[in-house]
């Protein structure tokens, strides 16, 4: 069993904030992988399902970001899990938009949600850090993370969330390389991949064969060959 936690703030006011990208990611996983409907539990909302061979509970704490650890700790203890079974998906200022990184343990780097989780379960849980970029100055950080993603970022954000969902089975299995590859395929698809937009299943299409160049027929007799040779020197 894995407990996969998306961090964010509850309520419509915050739904499209950069700080809520963790909520967005677990929402996409739940929708794409056939999880149960969300229900109130553990001071948050949960959905249950399977990711490959792993049973998983998705959790969106409803305690607001700086108290996220209360919800995570309660869920972990009730489900009889260890911190190593917990995976937290959260926004990361120090990564460019569209980038993700995985790590286990380490500091909270000033992230209030992680700070709270550290206080309740320690630091040895796994994290999927989801890049949102940095506003350029620390005084602008609070306003930046609590602002909505711009409309121009919509397509890139959707690709990123789809990539995370594509890699969810690998995430539950602990296969970090496959998670990273799943995101990269969505965010930066390979060029000249042999596929066309809208091709069902992304199947490779064979290049069309070039028509053979037309060649004149061979003269059928000695007289024909003489006539052809004469035509060339007219």
C-alpha positions as CSV (number, residue, x, y, z in Angstrom):
1,X,0.0,0.0,0.0
2,X,1.2,3.5,-0.9
3,X,-0.1,6.8,0.5
4,X,0.3,9.4,-2.3
5,X,-0.3,12.9,-1.0
6,X,-0.9,16.0,-3.2
7,X,-0.3,19.3,-1.4
8,X,-2.4,22.4,-1.8
9,X,-5.0,24.6,-0.1
10,X,-8.7,23.6,-0.1
11,X,-11.4,25.7,-1.7
12,X,-12.3,27.2,-5.1
13,X,-10.3,30.3,-4.3
14,X,-7.0,28.4,-4.4
15,X,-7.9,25.7,-7.0
16,X,-5.8,27.1,-9.9
17,X,-2.9,28.4,-7.8
18,X,0.6,27.3,-8.5
19,X,0.8,26.1,-4.9
20,X,-2.0,23.6,-5.7
21,X,-0.2,21.7,-8.4
22,X,0.0,18.7,-6.0
23,X,-3.8,18.6,-5.7
24,X,-4.0,18.9,-9.5
25,X,-1.6,15.9,-10.0
26,X,-3.5,13.5,-7.7
27,X,-6.8,14.6,-9.2
28,X,-5.4,13.6,-12.6
29,X,-4.1,10.3,-11.3
30,X,-7.5,9.5,-9.7
31,X,-9.4,10.3,-13.0
32,X,-7.0,8.4,-15.3
33,X,-6.6,5.3,-13.2
34,X,-10.2,4.6,-12.2
35,X,-9.9,5.4,-8.5
36,X,-13.0,5.6,-6.2
37,X,-14.8,8.9,-5.8
38,X,-13.2,11.3,-3.4
39,X,-14.5,11.2,0.2
40,X,-13.8,13.0,3.4
41,X,-11.3,11.2,5.6
42,X,-8.2,11.9,7.6
43,X,-8.8,15.7,7.8
44,X,-8.8,15.7,4.0
45,X,-10.1,13.9,0.9
46,X,-9.1,10.4,-0.1
47,X,-9.6,8.1,-3.1
48,X,-8.6,4.5,-3.3
49,X,-7.4,2.3,-6.2
50,X,-4.6,0.4,-7.7
51,X,-1.5,1.5,-9.6
52,X,-0.1,-1.7,-11.2
53,X,0.6,-4.2,-8.5
54,X,0.3,-1.6,-5.7
55,X,-2.8,-0.6,-3.8
56,X,-2.8,3.1,-3.3
57,X,-4.7,5.8,-1.3
58,X,-4.6,9.3,-2.7
59,X,-4.8,12.1,-0.1
60,X,-5.5,15.8,-0.4
61,X,-5.2,17.4,3.0
62,X,-8.0,19.9,3.8
63,X,-6.0,21.5,6.7
64,X,-4.4,24.2,4.5
65,X,-0.8,23.9,3.5
66,X,1.0,24.8,6.7
67,X,-0.9,22.1,8.6
68,X,-0.7,19.3,6.0
69,X,1.3,17.0,8.4
70,X,-1.8,16.6,10.6
71,X,-3.7,14.9,7.8
72,X,-0.7,12.9,6.5
73,X,0.3,11.6,9.9
74,X,-3.3,10.5,10.7
75,X,-3.7,8.7,7.4
76,X,-0.3,7.0,7.7
77,X,-0.9,5.7,11.2
78,X,-4.5,4.5,10.4
79,X,-3.3,2.6,7.3
80,X,-0.3,1.2,9.3
81,X,2.2,2.5,6.9
82,X,5.8,3.8,7.4
83,X,7.2,7.1,6.1
84,X,8.8,5.1,3.3
85,X,5.3,4.2,2.0
86,X,4.4,7.9,1.7
87,X,4.9,9.9,-1.5
88,X,4.3,13.6,-1.5
89,X,3.6,15.6,-4.7
90,X,4.3,19.3,-4.3
91,X,5.2,22.5,-6.0
92,X,8.9,23.4,-6.3
93,X,10.2,26.9,-6.8
94,X,13.7,25.8,-7.7
95,X,12.7,23.8,-10.7
96,X,11.6,25.3,-14.0
97,X,8.0,24.8,-15.1
98,X,7.6,21.4,-16.8
99,X,10.4,19.8,-14.8
100,X,10.1,17.2,-12.1
101,X,12.5,15.6,-9.7
102,X,12.3,12.7,-7.2
103,X,14.0,12.5,-3.9
104,X,13.8,10.7,-0.6
105,X,14.5,12.5,2.7
106,X,16.3,15.8,3.1
107,X,15.2,19.2,4.2
108,X,12.0,21.1,3.5
109,X,13.7,24.1,1.9
110,X,11.2,26.5,3.5
111,X,8.1,24.8,2.0
112,X,5.4,25.1,4.6
113,X,3.6,21.9,3.7
114,X,6.8,19.9,3.8
115,X,7.8,21.5,7.1
116,X,4.5,20.4,8.7
117,X,4.9,16.8,7.3
118,X,8.5,16.7,8.7
119,X,7.0,17.6,12.2
120,X,4.5,14.8,12.1
121,X,6.2,11.8,10.3
122,X,9.9,12.8,10.0
123,X,11.8,13.4,6.7
124,X,12.3,10.0,5.2
125,X,9.3,10.0,2.9
126,X,9.6,10.3,-0.9
127,X,8.7,13.5,-2.8
128,X,7.9,14.3,-6.4
129,X,9.0,17.9,-6.8
130,X,6.9,19.6,-9.5
131,X,8.6,22.7,-11.0
132,X,6.7,26.0,-11.1
133,X,9.6,28.3,-11.5
134,X,10.7,31.2,-9.3
135,X,9.4,34.8,-9.5
136,X,13.0,36.1,-9.3
137,X,13.0,37.6,-5.8
138,X,12.2,36.1,-2.4
139,X,9.9,39.0,-1.6
140,X,7.6,38.0,-4.4
141,X,7.4,34.3,-3.6
142,X,4.2,34.4,-1.4
143,X,2.2,36.2,-4.0
144,X,3.6,34.1,-6.8
145,X,2.7,30.7,-5.4
146,X,-0.8,31.9,-4.4
147,X,-1.4,33.2,-7.9
148,X,-3.1,31.2,-10.7
149,X,-1.3,29.6,-13.6
150,X,-1.5,31.9,-16.5
151,X,-3.7,30.9,-19.5
152,X,-0.6,30.7,-21.6
153,X,0.8,28.0,-19.3
154,X,-2.3,25.8,-19.7
155,X,-1.1,23.5,-22.4
156,X,2.3,22.9,-20.8
157,X,0.6,22.3,-17.4
158,X,-1.8,19.8,-18.9
159,X,1.1,17.9,-20.6
160,X,3.0,17.9,-17.3
161,X,0.0,16.5,-15.3
162,X,-0.7,13.9,-18.0
163,X,3.0,12.9,-17.8
164,X,2.8,12.5,-14.0
165,X,-0.3,10.4,-14.4
166,X,1.4,8.3,-17.1
167,X,4.2,7.6,-14.6
168,X,2.0,6.9,-11.6
169,X,2.4,3.1,-11.8
170,X,6.2,3.5,-11.9
171,X,5.9,6.1,-9.0
172,X,4.1,3.6,-6.8
173,X,6.7,0.9,-7.8
174,X,9.7,3.1,-6.9
175,X,11.0,3.2,-10.5
176,X,12.1,6.8,-10.6
177,X,13.7,6.5,-14.1
178,X,10.4,5.4,-15.7
179,X,8.6,8.3,-13.9
180,X,11.0,10.8,-15.3
181,X,10.7,9.3,-18.8
182,X,6.9,9.4,-18.7
183,X,6.9,13.1,-17.9
184,X,9.6,13.8,-20.5
185,X,7.6,12.1,-23.3
186,X,4.6,14.3,-22.6
187,X,6.5,17.6,-22.0
188,X,9.2,17.2,-24.7
189,X,8.1,14.6,-27.2
190,X,10.9,13.3,-29.5
191,X,11.2,15.1,-32.8
192,X,10.8,13.1,-36.1
193,X,9.2,10.3,-34.1
194,X,7.4,9.0,-37.2
195,X,4.0,9.9,-35.9
196,X,1.4,12.3,-37.1
197,X,-1.0,14.4,-34.9
198,X,-4.2,12.4,-34.3
199,X,-2.7,9.1,-35.3
200,X,-4.5,6.5,-33.0
201,X,-2.2,5.1,-30.4
202,X,0.7,7.1,-31.7
203,X,1.7,4.3,-34.0
204,X,4.6,4.9,-36.3
205,X,3.7,5.6,-39.9
206,X,5.9,4.2,-42.7
207,X,7.2,6.8,-45.1
208,X,5.5,6.8,-48.4
209,X,7.6,5.1,-51.1
210,X,8.8,7.4,-53.8
211,X,7.5,6.6,-57.3
212,X,10.1,5.0,-59.5
213,X,11.6,7.3,-62.2
214,X,10.2,6.5,-65.6
215,X,12.8,5.0,-68.0
216,X,12.3,4.7,-71.8
217,X,11.7,1.2,-73.0
218,X,14.6,-0.7,-74.6
219,X,14.4,-0.7,-78.4
220,X,13.1,-4.1,-79.5
221,X,15.1,-4.5,-82.8
222,X,18.3,-3.4,-84.5
223,X,16.3,-0.9,-86.7
224,X,14.6,0.5,-83.6
225,X,18.0,1.0,-82.0
226,X,19.3,2.9,-85.0
227,X,16.2,5.0,-85.1
228,X,16.6,5.9,-81.4
229,X,20.3,6.7,-81.9
230,X,19.4,9.0,-84.8
231,X,16.8,10.8,-82.7
232,X,19.4,11.6,-80.1
233,X,21.5,13.5,-82.6
234,X,18.7,15.6,-84.2
